[in-house]
Amino acid sequence: EVQLVESGGGSVHPGGSLMLSCAASGFTFGNYDMAWVRQAPGEGPEWVAVTNTACRSKYYPDSVKGRFFISRDNAKNTLYLQMRWLKPEDTAVYYCATRRYASSPFESIARALGRTIQIFGSDYDYWGQGTMVTVSS
């Protein structure tokens, strides 16, 4: 069974930090480009970080650039998101996402949930339970 299990969320004050983790299982994690996606209450999904299989290329939207840092440990099948200088507008449920390739084992799962986002023209699927991050004073 393929799984993505996000953890590490919580409530912090503005300016605080959190480290999110995403544990992958049931597939060859190191073969997939990965991303972090967030969805605030009542809003559409927004990607906040993306990296390739070797974690040598990393991209961020302007909204989080310089504050969020993506990393991965392929030996541990784990994706990370270090978040610093958090702002109230960072409040959302955070998901990790896999890039969709041909014969992806996750596509049907994500389609059933309606959880697909495009990043630089490629589809990324996210189907875990997510982890909630709340930033408030």
N, C-alpha and C positions, 0 to 999 in steps of 0.2 A: 504494500500500500504506500503510495506517495504521500508525503506529509511535509508541511512547512509549519513550524511552531514558533511563533513570535513571543518574545518575553522582554521584560526590562522596563516597561512603561510605568507611569506613576504620576503623582502630582508634585509639581515644583513651582517655586516662585520665579518670576521673570529674572533672567540672568543666570538661572541655574543650568545644570547639566544632567544628562541621562545617557546611558549606553544601552541601546537595544540589541538584542540577539535574535537570530532566526536559525533554528536547527532544522536541517533538511534530512530526509530519509526516504528510502524507497526508490531513489534514482541516483545517477552519477552526477552529483552536485558540481564537481569540477568541470564538467562539460558545458555548463550553462552560464551565459551572461546573466547577471542578477541586478535587481533594482530594489529600492525602497519606494513605496507609494503610501500616501496618506489621504485620508478622507475625513474632513471636518463635518460635524453634524449639519445636515441639510445642504451640503456642498457636493460637487463632483470630485472624482479622484484627482490627485496631483502627484506627479513623480517628484521625488526630492533627491535622489541619488541613483546613479547607475554605474556599473563597472563590468569589465569583461572577465573572462574565465581566470586569467592570471592576475587580475586586479592591478594591471599596469595602466589602464585607461580608466579615468574616473571623471564623471561629469555631474554638475549640479546646476539647478536653475538659480537665477539671481536671488530669489527669495531666501535661499539658505546658504549660498556660497560664502565660504569663510567661517561658517558656524557649524555645518554638518560635515562629517567625514565618514565615508564608506570604506569598509575593509572586509576581508574574508579569509578564512582558514580552510582551505580545501581538504586538509588532512582531518579536520574535525567536522567537515560538512556544515560549517556555520558561517553565516553572514552577519556583519555588525554595522551599526550606525551610531557613531559618537555624535551627540548633539550638545552644543555649547551655546551660551548666551541666548537661552531660550526666550521666546517672546509669546505673549498671549495668543497671537495668530498662528503659533505652531500647534495649538491644541487640536488634536485629531486622533483617529485610530490609524496606527501605522502597520503596514503590511509589507512583507517581502514578496518579491515577484520574480518569476522566471521568464526569460525570453522564450518565445515560442518558436520551435523549429519543426521541420516536417516530422510527422508521427509523434508529436509531443504527447506524453501520457497525461498532461494536465489540461489540455485544451477543453475536453468535454466537461471537466469539473468546473473550470472557470466560466465556460459558456453558460452552464446551468445556473451559476450564481450571478452572471452578468458582470464578472470582474475581469475585465481586460482593459489595458491602457496602452496607447501608442507612445513610444519613446524613440525619437529620431527615426520614425517611419517603420519601426518594428513593433510587433505585438508582444506585450508582456502580460502574463497571467498571474493573478494573486488569489488564493483561495483559502488561506489560513484563517484563524480566528482573529488575528490582529492583536495589537497591544495598545491600550489607551494611554495617551499622553495629555495631561492637563497642565496648562501653565496659567497661573493666576496669582494675584497678590491677596 
